[in-house]
Amino acid sequence: MTLTQLRYVLAVIDHGGISRAAEHCEVTQPTMSAQIKKLEDELAVPLFERIGSGVHVTPIGLQIAQYARGLLELAQAIKSVSRDSGGLPGGSLRLGVVPSAAPALLKTAIRAVREKFTEMKIDVREGSASDLFAQLKNCEIDLIIGPAPAEDLGLRWLPLFWEPYIVCGQVPKGAKAPVRHNVSEVDVPSYILDEGGAVDTYAYGGTTSLRVSLQDHIGWKSDTVPYVASIATLHALLSSSNCVVIAPLTATPMIAGTGGFQERLGTPNVGRTLGFVWRTSYPWTTRCYEIYDMVYANLPDGVVALEKFDREQITLGIQVHNAVEVQRTKRTKKSEHPA
């Protein structure tokens, strides 16, 4: 049974005969008659009673025609959804973003994407990096803006930008202010936002992953440094007490409205790299590249845009988890082949 056969049956009923129905469907009369006969043989019931040169629909044919109309309407609805989707399932994109970067990206990059792809609905979902990666693998979301995942052949990673960690604080009069490379010397409690992402240092024009925890890099002991998972909690701590809080640059507008000092952390600066992550099997990968271009062109103020990948580099399927390696490779090639 095919939709074409059902469409032919309805055409014969609606137009009162095979010849007019065949003309309406732009097929020959023998072709239509053969398809209807094939459907009757498959169902083992007559749909039409043939009287002389004319046909009359049978009672069972009328019953089947009612279901056929419903099926054809559903088929048309499926086509409409696909046509209106702009190349995406249901016309929507389920985008996961780490909470600390979400507000800044919503005001800049994601806003630009929405203005560019007006036919597409962007469903933004927040979550920790580990939760987002799990949802991505389970096909619950389509794309992530977050830290680089662990090596996984099923995921693709495109670095977007690097941003520094910022120290914000309220220090009482006469207390010792933090030293940039050793915040542990401060005389007030210290807290750090932890979303499970990798910590990088920024040096020599690129980023290089330390593969260590942030407290190890700045000399803290893990049992003495409270980790906070909520930006709202950091803001409340900073507003209600003398303390030091540390968070990525894109998160500081949400926690640093209470005055006090702000400065970058570490020498060289300590920061993190965020980028796109999606499944290599995702069938709308082409649209991901287009969104990547739009996001890259509309990054939040203060972040450092990493080297942009062109389409040819991306479609090779090579995963790049460390932006500095690309830059280092290019410098090596230049030194081997001087102009």
C-alpha positions in Angstrom: 0.0 0.0 0.0 1.3 3.4 -0.9 0.2 7.0 -0.5 0.0 7.3 -4.2 -2.4 4.5 -4.5 -4.6 6.0 -1.8 -4.4 9.3 -3.5 -5.7 7.7 -6.7 -8.6 6.1 -4.9 -9.7 9.5 -3.5 -9.2 11.2 -6.8 -11.6 8.7 -8.5 -14.2 9.3 -5.8 -13.8 13.1 -5.8 -13.9 13.4 -9.6 -16.5 10.8 -10.4 -14.5 8.6 -12.7 -11.1 7.3 -13.6 -10.5 9.4 -16.7 -11.1 12.7 -15.0 -9.1 11.5 -11.9 -6.2 10.5 -14.1 -6.3 13.9 -15.8 -6.3 15.6 -12.4 -3.4 13.5 -11.2 -1.5 14.0 -14.5 -1.1 10.3 -15.1 -2.5 8.0 -17.8 -5.7 6.2 -17.2 -4.1 2.7 -17.5 -1.5 3.6 -14.9 -4.2 4.7 -12.4 -6.3 1.7 -13.1 -3.3 -0.6 -12.6 -2.4 1.0 -9.3 -6.0 0.8 -7.9 -6.2 -2.8 -9.0 -2.9 -3.6 -7.2 -4.3 -2.0 -4.0 -7.5 -4.0 -4.3 -5.5 -7.3 -4.7 -3.4 -6.4 -1.6 -6.4 -5.6 0.5 -8.4 -8.5 -1.0 -11.5 -6.4 -1.2 -13.1 -4.4 -4.2 -12.9 -0.7 -3.7 -15.0 0.1 -6.8 -17.8 -1.6 -8.7 -17.2 -1.4 -12.4 -20.4 -0.9 -14.4 -20.0 -0.4 -18.1 -17.5 2.4 -18.6 -18.1 3.9 -15.2 -17.1 3.0 -11.6 -19.0 3.3 -8.3 -17.3 3.1 -4.9 -18.3 0.2 -2.8 -19.3 0.5 0.9 -15.9 -0.9 2.0 -14.3 1.5 -0.4 -16.0 4.4 1.3 -14.7 3.3 4.7 -11.2 2.9 3.5 -11.4 6.3 1.8 -12.1 7.9 5.2 -8.9 6.5 6.7 -7.0 7.4 3.5 -7.9 11.0 3.8 -6.6 11.1 7.3 -3.3 9.4 6.3 -2.8 11.9 3.5 -3.5 14.8 5.8 -0.8 13.5 8.2 1.6 13.0 5.3 1.0 16.6 4.3 1.6 17.8 7.9 4.9 15.9 8.0 6.0 17.7 4.9 5.0 21.0 6.3 7.0 20.5 9.5 10.0 19.5 7.4 9.6 22.4 5.1 9.2 24.9 7.9 12.1 23.6 9.9 14.8 25.4 8.0 16.8 22.2 7.9 16.4 21.4 11.6 14.1 18.9 13.3 10.9 20.6 14.1 12.4 24.0 13.3 14.2 24.1 16.6 17.7 23.7 18.0 18.2 22.5 21.6 21.3 24.4 22.8 23.1 23.6 26.0 25.2 26.3 27.6 27.2 26.4 30.9 25.3 28.7 33.3 28.2 31.1 33.8 28.4 32.0 30.1 24.7 31.8 29.3 23.6 35.4 30.0 26.6 37.0 28.2 26.1 34.7 25.2 22.3 35.3 25.1 22.8 39.0 24.9 25.4 38.7 22.0 26.0 35.6 20.1 22.7 33.7 20.6 20.8 36.9 20.0 22.6 37.3 16.7 21.8 33.7 15.7 18.1 34.2 16.4 18.1 37.3 14.3 19.9 35.5 11.4 17.8 32.3 11.5 14.4 33.7 12.1 12.7 30.4 11.1 14.5 28.5 13.8 13.5 28.3 17.5 16.4 28.1 19.9 15.7 26.2 23.1 18.5 27.2 25.5 19.2 24.8 28.4 21.6 25.4 31.2 23.6 22.7 33.0 27.0 21.6 34.3 29.5 20.4 31.6 29.1 16.8 32.7 25.3 17.0 32.6 25.3 18.7 29.2 27.7 16.1 27.7 25.4 13.3 29.0 22.3 14.9 27.5 24.2 15.4 24.2 25.1 11.7 24.0 21.5 10.8 24.8 20.2 13.0 22.0 18.4 15.2 24.5 20.1 18.3 23.2 21.7 19.1 19.8 24.6 21.4 20.5 26.7 22.7 23.5 28.6 25.8 24.1 30.9 24.8 26.9 34.4 23.4 27.7 36.2 20.8 25.6 35.0 17.2 26.4 37.3 14.3 27.1 38.5 12.5 24.0 35.4 11.0 22.4 35.2 9.8 18.8 31.4 10.4 19.0 31.8 14.2 19.7 33.2 17.1 17.7 34.8 20.1 19.3 35.3 23.6 17.9 37.1 26.1 20.1 35.4 29.6 20.1 37.1 31.8 22.7 39.3 32.1 25.8 38.4 34.2 28.8 40.2 35.0 32.0 39.2 34.2 35.5 38.4 37.3 37.5 39.0 37.9 41.2 36.2 40.0 42.8 36.2 40.9 46.4 35.2 42.9 49.4 38.2 43.4 51.7 37.8 45.2 55.0 39.8 48.3 55.7 43.4 47.4 56.8 43.1 43.8 55.5 45.5 42.3 53.0 44.4 42.5 49.4 45.1 39.4 47.2 48.2 39.2 45.2 47.5 38.4 41.6 49.4 35.2 41.4 48.6 34.0 44.9 45.1 34.7 46.0 45.6 32.3 49.0 47.4 35.2 50.8 44.2 37.2 51.2 42.9 37.7 54.8 39.2 36.9 54.0 37.3 33.8 52.9 37.7 32.8 49.3 35.2 31.0 47.0 35.4 29.8 43.5 32.8 29.0 40.8 33.2 25.4 39.7 31.3 24.1 36.6 33.7 21.2 36.0 35.5 22.8 33.0 39.2 22.6 32.2 41.4 25.4 33.4 43.9 27.0 31.0 46.7 29.5 31.1 47.0 32.2 28.4 50.5 32.6 27.0 52.3 33.1 23.7 49.2 34.0 21.8 47.3 30.8 22.5 45.8 28.5 25.1 47.3 25.4 26.7 45.5 23.1 29.0 47.1 22.5 32.4 45.1 19.3 33.0 45.1 20.3 36.7 42.5 21.8 39.0 42.4 25.5 39.5 43.2 25.4 43.2 46.4 23.4 42.4 47.5 26.1 40.0 47.1 29.0 42.4 48.5 27.2 45.5 45.3 26.4 47.3 44.6 23.1 49.1 41.5 21.3 48.0 40.3 20.8 51.6 40.4 24.5 52.4 38.8 26.1 49.3 35.0 26.1 49.1 33.8 25.4 45.6 30.4 27.0 44.7 28.3 25.7 41.8 25.8 28.6 41.7 26.5 32.1 40.5 23.6 33.4 42.6 25.3 32.0 45.7 28.6 33.7 44.8 26.7 37.0 44.4 25.0 36.5 47.7 28.4 35.8 49.4 30.0 38.9 47.9 27.0 41.1 48.8 26.7 39.9 52.4 30.3 39.5 53.6 33.9 40.4 53.2 35.2 37.7 50.9 36.9 36.9 47.6 35.1 35.2 44.8 36.6 33.9 41.5 34.7 33.3 38.3 35.1 33.5 34.5 34.9 36.9 32.9 31.5 36.3 31.3 30.0 35.5 34.8 31.4 38.6 36.6 28.6 41.0 35.5 26.2 38.8 37.6 28.3 38.8 40.7 30.4 42.0 40.7 27.7 44.7 41.2 28.6 45.3 44.8 31.7 47.3 44.4 35.1 46.2 45.7 38.1 45.2 43.6 38.3 43.2 40.4 41.4 41.9 38.6 42.6 39.0 36.5 43.9 35.9 38.2 47.4 34.6 37.9 50.6 35.3 36.0 50.2 34.3 33.2 46.5 34.8 33.3 44.4 31.9 34.4 41.3 31.3 32.2 39.2 28.8 30.3 38.3 27.9 26.7 34.8 27.5 25.5 33.6 26.1 22.2 31.0 24.1 20.3 30.4 20.5 21.0 28.1 18.3 19.0 27.6 14.6 17.9 29.6 13.6 14.8 26.4 11.7 13.8 24.2 14.8 14.0 22.4 15.0 10.6 22.2 18.8 10.7 25.9 19.4 11.0 25.9 22.0 8.1 23.6 24.2 10.2 26.0 23.9 13.2 28.8 25.3 11.0 26.6 28.3 10.0 25.7 28.9 13.7 29.5 28.6 14.6 30.2 31.4 12.1 27.5 33.6 13.5 28.5 33.0 17.2 32.2 33.6 16.4 31.3 37.0 14.8 29.3 38.1 17.9 31.3 37.0 20.9 30.9 38.9 24.2 33.2 41.8 25.0 36.4 41.0 26.8 36.9 37.4 25.6 39.7 36.4 23.3 38.5 34.9 20.0 40.6 31.8 19.1 41.8 31.1 15.6 38.7 30.6 13.4 38.3 27.3 11.6 37.1 27.4 8.0 34.7 24.8 6.6 37.5 22.7 5.0 39.3 22.3 8.3 36.2 21.4 10.2 34.8 18.8 7.8 37.9 16.7 7.9 36.5 15.3 11.1 39.7 15.9 13.0 39.0 16.8 16.7 41.0 19.8 17.9 41.0 19.9 21.7 43.8 22.4 22.1 43.9 25.6 20.1 47.5 26.3 20.8 48.5 23.1 19.0 47.1 24.4 15.8 49.0 27.6 16.1 52.2 25.9 17.2 51.9 23.6 14.2 51.6 26.6 11.8 54.6 28.3 13.4 56.7 25.1 13.0 55.7 24.8 9.3 56.7 28.4 8.7 60.1 27.8 10.3 60.6 24.7 8.2 59.6 26.5 5.0 60.6 30.1 5.2 59.4 32.4 2.6 
